Amino acid sequence: MGGLADLGRFSEPALHILISLAPGPKHGYAMQDDIGELTGSRPGPGTLYGAIRRLEEHGYIEALPEQDRRKPYRLTDAGRAALNAELQRMRSLAATGLRRLAVA
């Protein structure tokens, strides 16, 4: 597993999904709402479920048994590690960018 970059154009939606699932399991509609609150833009079903499929294929999330015709998903240990690594990478990038901005 090479991280979220392996997901190509789905890396940003995948990151949003992992962040949404960090506190606990959610079904697709709840993820859409949560991501909308976090980012100001609610992903469409095609984007959401395409990214969910790829995250499942990489072992970053897993489906739980259906509840009231809804399928919840949760982070796996690999997903939590991938999310942590990506957020650390972003933190380092942001710190470098801020330092460079201060010099300019």
C-alpha positions in Angstrom: 0.0 0.0 0.0 1.4 3.3 -1.1 -0.9 5.7 0.6 -3.8 7.9 -0.7 -1.8 9.0 -3.8 -2.4 5.5 -5.2 -6.1 6.5 -5.5 -5.3 9.0 -8.2 -8.1 11.5 -8.8 -10.0 10.0 -5.9 -7.3 11.0 -3.3 -9.1 14.1 -2.1 -12.6 12.5 -1.8 -10.8 9.5 -0.1 -9.2 11.8 2.4 -12.5 13.4 3.2 -14.1 10.0 3.7 -11.3 8.9 6.0 -11.7 12.1 8.0 -15.4 11.6 8.2 -15.0 8.0 9.4 -12.3 8.8 12.0 -14.7 9.3 14.9 -16.7 6.2 14.1 -18.8 4.3 11.4 -21.1 6.1 9.1 -23.3 5.2 6.1 -22.9 7.0 2.7 -25.6 9.7 3.2 -24.2 10.6 6.6 -20.7 10.8 5.1 -22.0 13.1 2.4 -23.5 15.4 5.0 -20.4 15.3 7.2 -18.1 16.0 4.2 -20.4 18.9 3.2 -20.0 20.4 6.6 -16.2 19.9 6.7 -15.5 21.2 3.2 -18.5 23.3 2.1 -19.2 21.0 -0.8 -21.2 17.8 -0.5 -19.9 15.0 -2.8 -22.2 13.5 -5.3 -23.0 9.7 -5.1 -20.7 8.8 -8.0 -17.7 10.5 -6.4 -18.5 9.2 -2.9 -19.1 5.6 -3.9 -16.3 5.5 -6.4 -13.9 6.6 -3.6 -15.5 4.2 -1.1 -14.9 1.3 -3.5 -11.3 2.2 -3.9 -10.8 2.6 -0.2 -12.3 -0.8 0.4 -10.0 -2.3 -2.3 -7.0 -0.8 -0.6 -8.2 -2.1 2.8 -8.6 1.3 4.3 -12.2 1.0 5.1 -14.6 -1.9 5.5 -18.4 -2.3 5.3 -20.4 -3.3 8.3 -23.7 -5.2 8.3 -26.6 -3.2 6.9 -28.8 -1.3 9.3 -32.2 -0.2 8.2 -31.2 -0.6 4.5 -28.1 1.5 5.0 -24.6 0.1 4.8 -22.2 1.7 7.3 -18.4 1.8 6.8 -15.6 2.1 9.3 -11.9 2.7 9.2 -9.5 -0.2 9.4 -6.2 0.0 11.2 -4.6 0.5 7.7 -7.0 3.3 7.0 -6.3 5.0 10.3 -2.5 4.7 9.6 -3.0 6.1 6.0 -5.1 9.0 7.3 -2.5 9.8 9.9 0.4 9.6 7.4 -1.5 11.9 4.9 -2.4 14.4 7.6 1.2 14.5 8.9 2.4 15.0 5.3 0.0 17.9 4.8 1.1 19.4 8.1 4.7 19.3 7.0 3.8 20.8 3.6 1.7 23.6 5.3 4.5 24.4 7.7 7.1 24.7 4.9 4.7 26.8 2.8 4.0 29.2 5.8 7.8 29.6 6.4 8.4 30.4 2.8 5.5 32.8 2.7 6.9 34.6 5.8 10.3 35.1 4.0 8.7 36.5 0.8 
